[in-house]
Amino acid sequence: MHRIDDDRADAWFHALSDRTRRDILQRVLPGEQSVSALARNYSMSLTAVQKHVAVLEGAGLITRRRRGWESLARGDAEPLRSASELLTELEAIQREHIARIDELLAAETDPASAGPTPTDPPHRKD
């Protein structure tokens, strides 16, 4: 299993847990946008949008750079790929557990696969 740093994964999923941050990320993945332009899409202050951008940046999901007075944000798809891989690995583990449970249940309901039970009388040869 590919091992991802737990703190990094926590940061990704925390950042992605908020719908505004997910929307910001979707807007900056195709290309760089100014944070002030992003803020016009939301009914919140520029400062609130900057805080959301800072959470995304802290999680490594976006990068920011300055151009004069302007702060520009760009999405980074690589951490999203890593988060997706982590979820795929966790799903595979869960599917294995479910398959094992299914096998155990099938064995319990199939009398041919079950041996004699303690309450079954012993077989006599006449």
C-alpha positions as CSV (number, residue, x, y, z in Angstrom):
1,M,0.0,0.0,0.0
2,H,1.3,3.4,-1.0
3,R,1.8,5.3,2.3
4,I,0.8,9.0,2.5
5,D,1.8,11.2,5.4
6,D,-1.2,11.3,7.7
7,D,-0.8,15.0,8.4
8,R,-0.8,15.8,4.7
9,A,-3.9,13.6,4.1
10,D,-5.6,15.3,7.1
11,A,-4.9,18.7,5.5
12,W,-6.2,17.7,2.1
13,F,-9.5,16.3,3.5
14,H,-9.9,19.2,5.9
15,A,-9.5,21.7,3.0
16,L,-11.9,19.7,0.7
17,S,-14.5,19.4,3.5
18,D,-15.8,22.9,2.8
19,R,-17.9,23.6,-0.3
20,T,-16.5,27.1,-0.8
21,R,-13.0,25.8,-0.8
22,R,-14.0,23.0,-3.3
23,D,-15.6,25.6,-5.5
24,I,-12.5,27.8,-5.3
25,L,-10.3,24.9,-6.2
26,Q,-12.5,24.0,-9.2
27,R,-12.2,27.6,-10.4
28,V,-8.4,27.7,-10.2
29,L,-7.6,24.2,-11.5
30,P,-8.0,25.2,-15.2
31,G,-5.9,28.3,-14.7
32,E,-4.6,31.0,-12.5
33,Q,-7.0,33.6,-11.1
34,S,-6.7,36.6,-8.8
35,V,-8.0,36.1,-5.3
36,S,-10.0,39.4,-5.6
37,A,-11.7,38.1,-8.8
38,L,-12.5,34.8,-7.0
39,A,-14.0,36.8,-4.1
40,R,-16.6,38.3,-6.5
41,N,-18.2,34.9,-6.8
42,Y,-19.1,34.6,-3.1
43,S,-21.3,36.6,-0.7
44,M,-18.5,37.0,1.8
45,S,-15.7,39.4,2.3
46,L,-12.4,39.3,0.5
47,T,-10.7,38.5,3.8
48,A,-12.9,35.4,4.2
49,V,-12.1,34.2,0.7
50,Q,-8.4,34.9,1.4
51,K,-8.7,32.6,4.5
52,H,-10.2,29.8,2.4
53,V,-7.4,30.2,-0.2
54,A,-4.9,30.1,2.7
55,V,-6.3,26.7,3.9
56,L,-6.1,25.4,0.3
57,E,-2.6,26.6,0.0
58,G,-1.6,25.1,3.4
59,A,-2.9,21.8,2.2
60,G,-0.8,22.1,-1.0
61,L,-3.9,22.1,-3.2
62,I,-3.1,25.5,-4.7
63,T,-0.1,27.8,-5.0
64,R,-0.2,31.5,-4.8
65,R,2.1,34.2,-6.2
66,R,2.2,37.9,-6.1
67,R,1.9,40.1,-9.2
68,G,2.2,43.7,-7.9
69,W,-0.7,44.2,-5.5
70,E,-2.5,41.2,-6.8
71,S,-2.5,37.7,-5.3
72,L,-2.9,35.0,-8.0
73,A,-4.0,31.4,-7.2
74,R,-3.4,28.3,-9.3
75,G,-4.7,24.8,-8.5
76,D,-2.4,21.8,-8.3
77,A,-3.9,18.6,-9.4
78,E,-1.1,16.3,-8.1
79,P,-2.3,16.3,-4.5
80,L,-5.8,15.5,-5.7
81,R,-4.4,12.5,-7.5
82,S,-2.6,11.4,-4.4
83,A,-5.8,11.9,-2.3
84,S,-7.7,9.9,-5.0
85,E,-5.1,7.1,-4.8
86,L,-5.5,7.0,-1.0
87,L,-9.2,6.7,-1.3
88,T,-8.9,4.0,-3.9
89,E,-6.6,2.0,-1.6
90,L,-8.9,2.4,1.3
91,E,-11.8,1.2,-0.9
92,A,-9.9,-1.9,-1.9
93,I,-9.2,-2.7,1.7
94,Q,-12.9,-2.3,2.5
95,R,-13.9,-4.5,-0.5
96,E,-11.5,-7.2,0.7
97,H,-13.2,-7.1,4.2
98,I,-16.6,-7.3,2.6
99,A,-15.6,-10.3,0.4
100,R,-14.2,-12.1,3.5
101,I,-17.5,-11.5,5.3
102,D,-19.4,-12.8,2.3
103,E,-17.3,-15.9,2.2
104,L,-17.9,-16.6,5.9
105,L,-21.6,-16.1,5.5
106,A,-21.8,-18.4,2.5
107,A,-19.9,-21.1,4.4
108,E,-22.3,-20.8,7.3
109,T,-25.4,-21.2,5.0
110,D,-23.9,-24.0,2.9
111,P,-24.6,-27.3,4.7
112,A,-22.2,-29.2,2.5
113,S,-19.2,-27.1,3.6
114,A,-20.1,-27.3,7.2
115,G,-18.8,-30.2,9.3
116,P,-21.0,-32.0,11.9
117,T,-22.4,-29.8,14.6
118,P,-22.0,-30.7,18.2
119,T,-25.7,-31.5,18.5
120,D,-25.6,-33.9,15.5
121,P,-25.8,-37.6,16.6
122,P,-22.8,-39.7,15.5
123,H,-23.3,-41.8,12.4
124,R,-23.7,-45.6,13.1
125,K,-22.6,-48.3,10.8
126,D,-25.1,-51.2,10.8
